[in-house]
Amino acid sequence: MSGSYWETVEPIWDKISINDVEMFLETYAQAPPHAALLYAAHFCQSEVCNGGFHQLFYNSTGVLAPEAVRGFHAIGQHKVAETVQAAMDVIGSPYPRDRELRWAILSRFSPRDFDALNEQFYAVLDTEAGGFEAAADDYAARSERLALPRHPSKD
């Protein structure tokens, strides 16, 4: 059994390409679903914790924001997921996965325009469902147990 969610994410880390929408969707779909959800949630929280939602949306990682919402829901961080969704809604619905389109939209915003959502994200990321790492570790462990092959009965 894995000791941390990172043991689930690491094998797929270099296999998912975030550099363009089509490549992302194709490579993301090839990863085991539970690992892909953890990948998206991890990458999202890493970007937002480093530079806020403006950074997430400005960088290539912005392509995976919808999957990050699903990832946070999967690990039981529903308030975090709702905060990410609210930040996505600021820049448009439907959410623009294309980076150049996001850049054009973001040019109308300052990073400070996301301050309230950043603060909300930080406040719940470390507390909801025991905090991100604990929730992600628990989800990875549960997913791994469910993925273990079943041994046929010896009847």
C-alpha positions as CSV (number, residue, x, y, z in Angstrom):
1,M,0.0,0.0,0.0
2,S,1.3,3.4,-0.8
3,G,2.5,5.8,1.9
4,S,1.4,9.0,0.2
5,Y,-0.7,10.2,-2.7
6,W,2.5,11.2,-4.5
7,E,3.3,7.5,-5.0
8,T,0.2,7.4,-7.1
9,V,0.9,10.6,-9.0
10,E,4.6,10.2,-9.7
11,P,4.3,7.3,-12.2
12,I,2.1,9.5,-14.4
13,W,3.7,12.9,-13.7
14,D,5.7,13.0,-17.0
15,K,3.1,11.2,-19.0
16,I,0.5,13.9,-19.0
17,S,1.2,16.9,-21.2
18,I,-0.3,20.2,-20.2
19,N,1.1,22.2,-23.1
20,D,-1.9,22.1,-25.4
21,V,-5.6,21.2,-24.9
22,E,-5.8,18.2,-27.2
23,M,-2.6,16.7,-26.0
24,F,-3.6,17.2,-22.4
25,L,-7.1,15.6,-22.9
26,E,-5.5,12.7,-24.7
27,T,-2.7,12.0,-22.2
28,Y,-4.9,12.6,-19.2
29,A,-7.4,10.1,-20.4
30,Q,-4.7,7.4,-20.6
31,A,-3.8,7.7,-16.9
32,P,-5.7,5.6,-14.3
33,P,-8.7,7.8,-13.3
34,H,-7.8,8.0,-9.6
35,A,-4.2,8.9,-10.4
36,A,-5.3,11.5,-12.9
37,L,-7.7,13.2,-10.5
38,L,-4.9,13.3,-7.9
39,Y,-2.5,14.7,-10.5
40,A,-4.9,17.5,-11.3
41,A,-5.7,18.4,-7.7
42,H,-2.0,18.3,-6.8
43,F,-1.0,20.5,-9.7
44,C,-3.8,23.0,-9.0
45,Q,-3.0,23.4,-5.3
46,S,0.7,23.7,-6.1
47,E,0.1,26.5,-8.5
48,V,-2.4,28.4,-6.4
49,C,-0.3,28.1,-3.3
50,N,2.7,29.4,-5.2
51,G,1.1,32.3,-7.0
52,G,-2.7,32.3,-6.7
53,F,-5.4,31.6,-9.2
54,H,-4.0,34.2,-11.6
55,Q,-0.8,32.1,-11.8
56,L,-2.8,28.9,-12.3
57,F,-4.8,30.4,-15.1
58,Y,-1.8,32.1,-16.7
59,N,0.4,29.1,-16.8
60,S,0.0,25.9,-18.9
61,T,-1.6,24.3,-15.8
62,G,-4.7,26.2,-16.4
63,V,-5.7,23.6,-18.9
64,L,-6.5,21.2,-16.0
65,A,-8.7,23.4,-13.8
66,P,-11.9,21.4,-14.6
67,E,-10.2,18.2,-13.7
68,A,-8.8,19.7,-10.5
69,V,-12.4,20.6,-9.5
70,R,-13.3,16.9,-10.0
71,G,-10.1,15.8,-8.1
72,F,-10.9,17.9,-5.1
73,H,-14.5,16.5,-5.0
74,A,-13.0,13.0,-5.3
75,I,-10.8,13.5,-2.2
76,G,-13.6,15.0,-0.2
77,Q,-12.5,18.7,-0.4
78,H,-15.8,20.0,-1.7
79,K,-15.3,23.6,-0.5
80,V,-11.9,23.7,-2.2
81,A,-13.5,22.4,-5.4
82,E,-16.2,25.1,-5.2
83,T,-13.6,27.8,-4.7
84,V,-11.7,26.6,-7.8
85,Q,-14.9,26.6,-9.7
86,A,-15.7,30.1,-8.6
87,A,-12.3,31.3,-9.7
88,M,-12.8,29.6,-13.1
89,D,-16.2,31.3,-13.4
90,V,-14.5,34.7,-13.0
91,I,-12.7,34.2,-16.3
92,G,-15.6,32.7,-18.2
93,S,-18.1,30.0,-18.8
94,P,-17.5,27.8,-20.5
95,Y,-14.1,27.7,-19.0
96,P,-11.4,28.6,-21.6
97,R,-8.9,25.7,-21.7
98,D,-6.9,27.3,-24.5
99,R,-3.9,29.2,-22.9
100,E,-3.9,32.1,-25.4
101,L,-7.6,32.7,-24.8
102,R,-7.0,32.6,-21.1
103,W,-4.2,35.2,-21.5
104,A,-6.5,37.5,-23.4
105,I,-9.1,37.3,-20.7
106,L,-6.6,37.6,-17.9
107,S,-5.2,40.8,-19.4
108,R,-8.3,42.4,-18.1
109,F,-7.5,41.3,-14.5
110,S,-4.9,42.0,-12.0
111,P,-3.6,39.1,-9.8
112,R,-5.1,41.1,-6.9
113,D,-8.5,40.6,-8.4
114,F,-8.3,37.0,-7.2
115,D,-7.2,37.8,-3.7
116,A,-10.5,37.0,-2.0
117,L,-10.7,33.6,-3.8
118,N,-7.1,32.9,-3.1
119,E,-7.7,33.5,0.7
120,Q,-10.8,31.3,0.6
121,F,-8.8,28.6,-1.1
122,Y,-5.9,28.8,1.4
123,A,-8.4,28.8,4.4
124,V,-10.1,25.5,3.4
125,L,-7.2,23.7,1.7
126,D,-5.4,23.0,5.0
127,T,-8.5,22.3,7.0
128,E,-11.3,20.6,5.0
129,A,-11.2,16.8,5.2
130,G,-8.1,16.9,7.3
131,G,-6.2,19.1,4.8
132,F,-5.1,18.4,1.3
133,E,-2.3,15.9,1.9
134,A,-4.3,13.8,4.4
135,A,-7.4,13.8,2.1
136,A,-5.2,13.0,-1.0
137,D,-3.4,10.2,0.9
138,D,-6.7,8.7,2.1
139,Y,-8.1,8.8,-1.4
140,A,-5.0,7.2,-2.9
141,A,-5.1,4.4,-0.3
142,R,-8.8,3.8,-0.8
143,S,-8.4,3.8,-4.6
144,E,-5.4,1.4,-4.4
145,R,-7.4,-1.1,-2.2
146,L,-10.2,-1.0,-4.7
147,A,-7.8,-1.6,-7.6
148,L,-6.1,-4.7,-6.0
149,P,-6.8,-7.8,-8.0
150,R,-9.2,-10.2,-6.4
151,H,-8.0,-13.7,-5.7
152,P,-10.4,-16.4,-6.9
153,S,-12.0,-18.4,-4.1
154,K,-10.6,-21.9,-3.5
155,D,-13.9,-23.7,-3.6
